[in-house]
Amino acid sequence: MTRSTGPWTGLVVRGLLTAVFLVAAGMKLAAVPFEVEGFARFGYPLWFLYAVGAAQALGAVMLWVRGTAVYGALLIAAIMVGAVVSHLRAGDAPAMALPALVLLALAAGLAYARRGELRPAALPA
């Protein structure tokens, strides 16, 4: 991520996030019963399951495209914020949100480490 953490840290974090989110996206896009039931329990419509799956896949791919890794990490982090809030709002034990919190921390750390890729928005003339 940064030189102080070693050159391989960023690759390992990107690889881990990619593996986790491609598997998670595949499960959502295949409408695995576990995922369908979870989204229904959270009160979300079926189309949202597919939207989240597509966003997870997009975020995972963006981690490897030059100039978009920071945006992919931010997208993944936003999805994980939603996951944490969904678990807590549904009354799940805080431990149920722990995996999402860990993934959120990894994605946020990666986004922070790659913050130099952020491009300032163009100001209107």
KABEL-V881093 format. One record per residue. N is the residue number from 1. RES is the residue in three letters. PSI is psi as a letter, one per 20 degrees, with the letter a starting at -180 (none if undefined). BURIAL is I if it has 24 or more other ideal C-beta (glycine too) atoms within 12 Angstrom, else O. Layout:
N&RES&PSI&BURIAL + N&RES&PSI&BURIAL
This chain:
1&MET&f&I + 2&THR&r&O + 3&ARG&h&O + 4&SER&h&O + 5&THR&i&O + 6&GLY&q&O + 7&PRO&h&O + 8&TRP&i&O + 9&THR&g&O + 10&GLY&g&I + 11&LEU&g&O + 12&VAL&g&O + 13&VAL&g&I + 14&ARG&g&I + 15&GLY&g&O + 16&LEU&g&I + 17&LEU&g&I + 18&THR&g&I + 19&ALA&g&O + 20&VAL&g&I + 21&PHE&h&I + 22&LEU&h&I + 23&VAL&g&O + 24&ALA&g&I + 25&ALA&g&I + 26&GLY&h&O + 27&MET&h&I + 28&LYS&g&I + 29&LEU&h&I + 30&ALA&i&O + 31&ALA&l&O + 32&VAL&p&O + 33&PRO&h&O + 34&PHE&g&O + 35&GLU&g&I + 36&VAL&g&I + 37&GLU&h&O + 38&GLY&g&I + 39&PHE&h&I + 40&ALA&g&O + 41&ARG&h&O + 42&PHE&i&I + 43&GLY&j&O + 44&TYR&q&I + 45&PRO&r&O + 46&LEU&h&O + 47&TRP&h&O + 48&PHE&h&O + 49&LEU&g&I + 50&TYR&h&O + 51&ALA&g&O + 52&VAL&g&I + 53&GLY&g&I + 54&ALA&g&O + 55&ALA&h&I + 56&GLN&g&I + 57&ALA&g&I + 58&LEU&g&I + 59&GLY&g&I + 60&ALA&g&I + 61&VAL&g&O + 62&MET&h&I + 63&LEU&i&I + 64&TRP&i&O + 65&VAL&p&O + 66&ARG&p&O + 67&GLY&i&O + 68&THR&i&O + 69&ALA&g&I + 70&VAL&h&I + 71&TYR&h&I + 72&GLY&g&I + 73&ALA&g&I + 74&LEU&h&I + 75&LEU&g&I + 76&ILE&g&I + 77&ALA&g&I + 78&ALA&g&I + 79&ILE&h&I + 80&MET&h&I + 81&VAL&g&O + 82&GLY&h&I + 83&ALA&g&I + 84&VAL&g&I + 85&VAL&g&O + 86&SER&g&I + 87&HIS&g&I + 88&LEU&h&O + 89&ARG&h&O + 90&ALA&i&O + 91&GLY&j&O + 92&ASP&q&O + 93&ALA&q&O + 94&PRO&h&O + 95&ALA&h&O + 96&MET&h&O + 97&ALA&i&I + 98&LEU&g&O + 99&PRO&g&O + 100&ALA&h&I + 101&LEU&g&O + 102&VAL&g&O + 103&LEU&h&I + 104&LEU&g&I + 105&ALA&g&O + 106&LEU&g&I + 107&ALA&g&I + 108&ALA&g&I + 109&GLY&g&I + 110&LEU&g&I + 111&ALA&g&I + 112&TYR&g&O + 113&ALA&h&I + 114&ARG&j&I + 115&ARG&h&O + 116&GLY&i&O + 117&GLU&i&O + 118&LEU&p&O + 119&ARG&p&O + 120&PRO&q&O + 121&ALA&q&O + 122&ALA&p&O + 123&LEU&p&O + 124&PRO&q&O + 125&ALA&none&O
